[in-house]
Each structure stands twice: as C-alpha cells, then as structure tokens.
Amino acid sequence: MREANIAVVIPLFNRATTVLHTLSSVANQTTPPRQIIVVDDGSVDDSAAAVSQWLAEGKQSWKTNLIRQTNQGASAARNRGLAQIEDCDYVAFLDSDDRWPADFLSRAVARLEADKTAIAATADRQFHRKSGTRPGFRSSRQIERHPSVWLMTHDGGIASCTLFRTDAIRNLGEFDTSLDTGQDVELFLRLSKTGRWLHIPGDPVNFYVGFSTLQGEESNLSFKYSDRKHRWAQIREHFIFQQEGHQQVPRKVYLRALARSWHKAGCDYQVQGRFESAAVCFQKAAAYQPFTVANFWRRARLIAHTFLYRATDQSNQLPTV
C-alpha cells in the first residue's frame, strides 16, 4: 500500500484497551499515513505500555512516536503532537475512542488533492452509545456550503472525522490550552474564516460514546464538565464578537444560533437543579431572540422552578420548635 503524506495525532489519557481499537482502525487504512503520534497525557494506567507493545508487535511502515507528558489536558496533548510532525502536508486529530472506516484517509486525501484551495475536509459521523440506543447518524455535508455557519449551528466536535492541511492549522497557532472543553470547536471556528472546507462522501467515522467507561477507563472528555454547554455557548459568543465571526456569519443566523446555545445551557442547568445559573442562561438567550413563543414558555418554566426551589430552600431553613 502506498502511504499518504499524513500525520495522525492521537491524544491519550487512561484508555489502555480502548485506544488499541483506535490504532487498529489506523493500521487498517487502505492508504496508510506517513507518521503516527500518540501523546500520553499523564495516564496512570497501562495506556503507554499498551501502545508501546502494540507498536512493537506491528509491522507498520509509518514512523511512530509515543510521547509521554504530565497531565496537561487534551489541548496541550494535541499541540505537543502537532509540534512533532515531520514534513507532512496533512494532519488528522483522532480521539482515542473513535475509529475510522478503512478508506477514510484515502477519500479525505483525494478530496483535498482535487481542490488545492481547501484547508480541511470532513466526513459524516455515526454515533454509537453504551445505552444501546440506535446509532445516530449526523451528516456533515452542509459544511461545504459555509463552514462558519455550519460550525455555529451544529455540534462542532468533528476532529476525528476531519483531515486538515498542516500549514492551515499551524498558521492559526495552537489549540487554546485555557479551555478544558470545546477547544476543538474554538480552533475550527477560527479556521473556518481562512479558506474552503470540503465534505467527504462515503462511510461515516464511528464515534463511540461512553463505551470506555464499561471497561473502567476514562470517559468522554466533555462528560467531565456539568457546565459544558455553558462553556460552548461562550466559545461561540466569543467567536462572533471578539474574533470577528460576525463578518462570516449573517446576523440573523448568529443571533438564532447564540439564542439556541444559551437555551440549551439553561435547560441543562434546570435539569441539574441549578436554577440561578439557568436564569442567567435563559436571559442571555432571550436577549438574542426576545420575541418568540419559546422564550415565553422558557421564562414561565424558569419562574415556576425558581419559586419552588426558593420555597423549598426556605422551608429547610425554618427553625425547629
């Protein structure tokens, strides 16, 4: 098999078994990469040893790097891998619990080789969940029409199903290490302003959600943060108003997208019983889209929940007689 001029960066933390399935999906590519870089971000299990053994037993033609560092987060791990790339035109950031179909790299390279002006190409996604629910398919086809709009209005966690031009990523700087979650969305939004983005037709990339926990391994990163939707809303808001995203996304679109993001954050807080935080998010949502029926019922629900919460809280503080 002829290799492609691609580097694959895999950040890893406490997934000694799960990552081997991910590595196998790379090894099974009909067009293998030139370089694979696994960055172990301070794992305290046998992740590094498992990867070392897998690499030693394999017959890969590509150059391999296993880097170990103290725990610094996914952004730092990806940045470390990016810095280790040796003369590769393309880079893919594959999460340690996702898997590629065998022809993913072949299709992705073909798309980018056919259009030298494009900076990235994204495949569709197939979600598999440990709950046993039916797999969920999410198309990325519309990203080709307007990447900034697509990223503002869809789930932007598309690192594992995207191939990037290495220079396009490096010209932006790095993943933002100050962000614990959503750092991929933040980088991709900035990237969306710099060039064309393509869709990769064909089989989707497989995202496995929650399966690693069944083996006692690290869960999906975003699950660690109960305020993750709040943080994601802030990232999109920052892009529009601080990173000149408003020049890329029509006003009507970004107002609706921001209202929806803050609404989702508020609903999450409501489910958690964090009604004061929910109130802040719903107020933000209403500021972006004040005249909608949804906002009316949103406020009504919030008032009811807040009243109940405060009444319960006060009753719990009544002195006993």
C-alpha positions in Angstrom: 0.0 0.0 0.0 1.3 3.4 -0.9 1.4 5.7 2.1 0.0 9.3 2.1 1.8 12.4 3.4 -0.3 12.4 6.6 0.4 12.7 10.3 -2.1 11.3 12.7 -2.1 12.8 16.3 -3.9 10.7 19.0 -4.1 12.3 22.5 -4.4 9.6 25.1 -5.5 9.5 28.8 -6.3 6.3 30.7 -7.6 4.2 27.9 -5.2 1.3 27.7 -7.8 -1.0 26.0 -9.9 1.5 24.1 -7.0 3.1 22.2 -5.9 -0.2 20.7 -9.2 -0.4 18.7 -8.5 3.2 17.5 -4.9 2.3 16.5 -6.2 -0.7 14.6 -8.5 1.5 12.6 -5.5 3.5 11.5 -3.4 0.4 10.7 -6.3 -0.9 8.5 -6.3 2.1 6.3 -6.1 1.4 2.6 -3.9 4.5 2.4 -1.7 4.5 5.5 -0.3 7.6 7.0 3.4 8.6 7.0 3.5 9.3 10.7 1.5 8.5 13.8 2.0 10.4 17.1 0.4 9.2 20.3 0.7 11.7 23.2 0.1 10.1 26.5 -1.2 12.9 28.7 -0.1 11.6 32.1 -2.1 8.4 32.2 -1.9 6.5 35.5 -3.0 3.1 34.0 -1.2 1.0 31.4 -2.0 3.1 28.4 1.6 4.0 27.5 2.7 0.4 27.9 -0.2 -0.9 25.8 0.6 1.4 23.0 4.3 0.6 23.2 3.6 -3.1 22.9 1.1 -2.6 20.0 3.7 -0.6 18.1 6.4 -3.2 18.8 4.3 -6.1 17.6 3.0 -4.4 14.5 4.6 -4.1 11.0 3.7 -0.6 10.3 5.5 1.2 7.5 5.0 4.7 9.0 7.1 6.5 11.5 5.8 6.2 15.1 6.2 8.4 18.1 4.9 7.7 21.6 5.3 10.8 23.7 4.7 10.9 27.5 4.0 14.1 29.4 2.5 15.1 32.7 -1.3 15.6 32.6 -2.0 19.0 30.9 -5.2 18.4 29.1 -6.3 17.5 25.6 -5.3 20.8 24.0 -1.7 20.5 25.3 -1.5 16.9 24.1 -2.7 17.9 20.6 -0.3 20.8 20.5 2.5 18.6 21.5 1.7 16.2 18.7 1.4 19.0 16.2 4.9 20.2 17.1 6.3 16.7 16.4 5.0 16.5 12.8 7.8 15.9 10.3 7.2 17.3 6.8 3.6 16.1 6.4 1.2 18.0 4.2 -1.9 16.8 6.2 -2.8 16.2 9.8 -5.6 14.3 11.4 -6.5 14.6 15.1 -8.1 11.2 16.1 -9.6 10.8 19.6 -8.6 7.7 21.4 -12.1 6.2 21.4 -13.1 6.9 17.8 -12.5 4.7 14.7 -12.1 5.3 11.0 -13.6 3.2 8.2 -10.8 1.6 6.2 -10.9 4.1 3.3 -11.2 7.3 5.4 -7.7 8.7 4.7 -7.9 7.6 1.0 -11.2 9.6 0.5 -10.0 12.5 2.5 -6.7 13.0 0.7 -8.5 12.6 -2.7 -10.8 15.4 -1.8 -8.1 17.8 -0.7 -5.8 16.9 -3.6 -8.5 17.7 -6.0 -9.1 21.1 -4.5 -5.8 22.9 -3.6 -7.7 25.9 -2.2 -9.4 23.8 0.5 -8.0 23.8 4.0 -10.0 20.9 5.5 -12.3 18.0 4.6 -14.9 16.4 6.9 -16.7 13.1 6.8 -20.1 12.2 8.2 -20.4 10.8 11.8 -22.0 7.7 13.2 -22.6 7.7 16.9 -22.7 4.5 19.0 -23.8 4.9 22.6 -23.4 2.5 25.5 -27.1 2.9 26.4 -27.9 0.6 23.5 -30.0 3.2 21.6 -29.9 3.1 17.8 -26.8 4.6 16.3 -27.2 8.2 15.4 -26.1 9.5 12.0 -25.0 13.1 11.6 -24.3 14.5 8.2 -21.6 17.0 7.6 -22.5 17.6 4.0 -23.6 21.2 4.5 -20.2 22.3 6.0 -19.0 22.7 2.4 -21.5 25.5 1.7 -20.4 27.7 4.6 -18.1 26.3 7.3 -18.5 29.2 9.8 -22.3 29.0 9.6 -22.2 25.2 9.9 -20.0 25.2 13.0 -22.2 27.9 14.6 -25.3 25.9 14.1 -24.2 22.3 14.6 -22.2 20.1 17.0 -18.6 21.1 16.2 -16.9 18.1 17.6 -15.6 16.9 14.3 -11.8 16.5 14.9 -11.9 12.7 14.5 -13.6 12.9 11.1 -11.6 15.7 9.6 -8.3 15.9 7.6 -6.6 19.3 7.7 -3.8 20.9 5.8 -1.0 21.1 8.3 0.1 24.6 7.4 -3.5 25.9 7.8 -3.6 24.6 11.4 -0.1 25.9 12.2 -0.8 29.3 10.8 -3.6 29.7 13.4 -1.3 29.0 16.4 -2.5 26.1 18.5 -5.4 24.7 20.4 -6.3 27.0 23.3 -4.9 25.4 26.5 -7.1 27.7 28.7 -10.2 25.8 27.6 -11.0 22.5 29.3 -13.7 21.6 26.8 -14.7 22.9 23.4 -11.1 23.7 22.4 -11.6 21.9 19.1 -14.7 24.0 18.3 -12.8 27.2 19.1 -10.0 26.3 16.8 -12.2 25.2 14.0 -14.3 28.3 14.1 -11.1 30.4 13.7 -10.0 28.1 10.9 -13.3 28.4 9.1 -12.5 32.0 8.3 -9.3 31.2 6.4 -10.4 29.0 3.4 -12.7 26.5 1.8 -13.9 23.4 3.7 -15.0 20.2 1.9 -17.3 17.3 2.7 -16.1 13.7 2.3 -18.8 11.5 0.9 -18.9 7.8 1.8 -18.9 5.8 5.0 -19.0 7.8 8.3 -16.4 7.8 11.0 -17.5 5.9 14.1 -17.8 7.8 17.4 -18.1 5.6 20.5 -19.7 7.4 23.4 -19.4 6.0 26.9 -18.0 2.6 25.9 -14.7 3.3 27.6 -16.3 3.5 31.0 -17.7 0.0 30.6 -14.0 -1.1 30.8 -13.2 1.1 33.8 -11.4 3.6 31.6 -11.6 7.4 31.1 -15.0 8.7 29.9 -15.5 11.2 27.1 -13.9 14.5 27.9 -17.0 16.7 27.8 -18.8 14.5 30.3 -16.5 15.7 33.0 -18.0 19.2 33.0 -21.6 19.7 34.1 -21.4 23.3 32.7 -20.1 22.2 29.3 -23.0 23.7 27.3 -22.5 27.0 29.0 -18.8 26.9 28.0 -19.7 26.0 24.4 -22.1 28.9 24.3 -19.3 31.2 25.5 -16.9 30.0 22.8 -19.5 30.7 20.0 -20.2 34.1 21.5 -16.5 34.9 21.7 -16.1 33.9 18.1 -18.8 36.2 16.9 -18.0 39.3 18.9 -14.3 39.0 19.7 -12.9 37.1 16.7 -14.9 39.0 14.0 -17.1 36.0 13.3 -19.9 38.4 12.6 -18.2 39.1 9.3 -18.6 35.5 8.3 -22.0 34.6 9.7 -25.2 36.6 8.8 -26.6 38.4 11.8 -29.9 36.6 11.7 -28.1 33.3 11.8 -25.7 34.0 14.6 -28.5 35.6 16.8 -30.6 32.4 16.4 -27.5 30.2 17.0 -26.5 32.0 20.1 -30.0 32.0 21.5 -30.2 28.3 20.9 -26.8 27.7 22.6 -27.7 29.6 25.7 -31.1 28.0 25.8 -29.5 24.5 25.8 -27.2 25.6 28.6 -30.1 26.9 30.6 -32.0 23.6 30.1 -29.0 21.7 31.3 -28.8 23.7 34.5 -32.5 23.3 35.1 -32.2 19.5 34.9 -29.4 19.8 37.5 -31.5 21.9 39.7 -29.1 24.9 39.3 -31.9 27.4 38.8 -29.9 30.6 39.3 -27.4 29.6 36.6 -30.3 28.6 34.4 -31.8 32.0 34.8 -28.7 33.7 33.6 -28.5 31.5 30.5 -32.2 32.0 29.7 -31.8 35.7 30.0 -28.9 35.5 27.5 -31.0 33.5 25.1 -33.9 36.0 25.4 -31.5 38.9 24.7 -30.6 37.3 21.3 -34.2 36.3 20.4 -36.6 38.1 22.7 -39.8 37.8 20.7 -40.5 34.1 20.4 -43.1 31.8 21.9 -40.3 29.5 23.1 -38.8 32.3 25.2 -42.2 32.9 26.8 -42.6 29.3 27.9 -38.9 29.2 28.8 -39.4 32.1 31.2 -42.6 30.6 32.6 -40.9 27.3 33.4 -37.9 29.1 35.0 -40.2 31.2 37.2 -42.0 28.1 38.4 -38.9 26.1 39.1 -37.1 29.1 40.8 -40.2 29.7 43.0 -40.3 26.0 44.0 -36.6 26.0 44.7 -36.6 29.0 46.9 -39.7 27.9 48.8 -38.1 24.5 49.4 -34.8 26.1 50.4 -36.5 28.5 52.9 -38.6 25.7 54.5 -35.4 23.7 55.0 -34.0 26.6 57.0 -37.0 27.0 59.3 -36.1 26.6 63.0 -37.5 23.5 64.7 -39.8 24.1 67.6 
